[in-house]
Amino acid sequence: MYRRLIISAVFGLAAAGLALAAKELTLPELKAKADAAPLEDRPQLYVEIAERQLAAAGESYRAGGAEQARAAVDDVVFYAGKARDASIQTGKKLKNTEISVRKMAAKLRDLRRTLSFDDQAPVQAAADQLESMRSELLAHMFSKGKR
């Protein structure tokens, strides 16, 4: 009896581990999922894409791949913008999106400080764009008129 219980517990834990490993989508899969998701689910998915691209940009800059890093920074701005647009359209997840955009802007400013002078301008421009998006989200959150 105990043997069956132990064997089923081991298989159960193995299945749970595989399920957790399968949940981590690749970036292209996540992009496809976000584009196909219902509008109210898109902000969080787009934010996750932007955060992953931000991490990839930092890694690329540290590895010396400035071109790849710039493309990743452009993706951060693009997907943060899509998250902002989806949040404003639905009126949902505005606060979470604003918080995520603020944190990404701060990380970009921190990243800029570690870069050579030539690489700083695009990262600062991206941080400025994220701050502009954040301001739009805040204005929409606290507007007194109709949403």
Secondary structure, DSSP 8 states (H G I E B T S, - for coil): -HHHHHHHHHHHHHHHHHHHHHHS--HHHHHHHHHHS-GGGHHHHHHHHHHHHHHHHHHHHHHT-HHHHHHHHHHHHHHHHHHHHHHHHHT-SHHHHHHHHHHHHHHHHHHHHTS-HHHHHHHHHHHHHHHHHHHHHHHHHT-SS--
